[in-house]
Amino acid sequence: MALLIQEEKESLLETKLHMKVTISKPTKSAMQSGKKNKGWLITTNFDQTNRTIDQTMSWISADNTLSQLNYSFDSKENAIKFCEDSNYEYEVIEPKSSSFKSKSYTANFLK
């Protein structure tokens, strides 16, 4: 029994050491109009196929609880430093820049 628990701990540690994460900036929802930045988010890239449905409660459960981790940071540099300190492989996804075109109400009637 103790050997089985030790093997599970080693397997979990091996998974955590080779964890691949994505660093990205979340997009604002359609209900937000401001330009305040939300910071940077680290999400794990685990395979979602190991999920099972509990027969009693109909809850969805996963074998690997590390897939539920999300970290948020104020800057991209802090997120990268965290990944490097934790030995995570990371991919940075830069946000797309939005262009703002100033519009005038009177321009609708001048043409």
Beta strands, then each sheet from edge to edge (+ up, - down):
strand 1: 20-24
strand 2: 40-44
strand 3: 51-53
strand 4: 60-62
strand 5: 70-73
strand 6: 89-93
sheet 1: 5+ 2- 1+ 6+
sheet 2: 3+ 4-
end
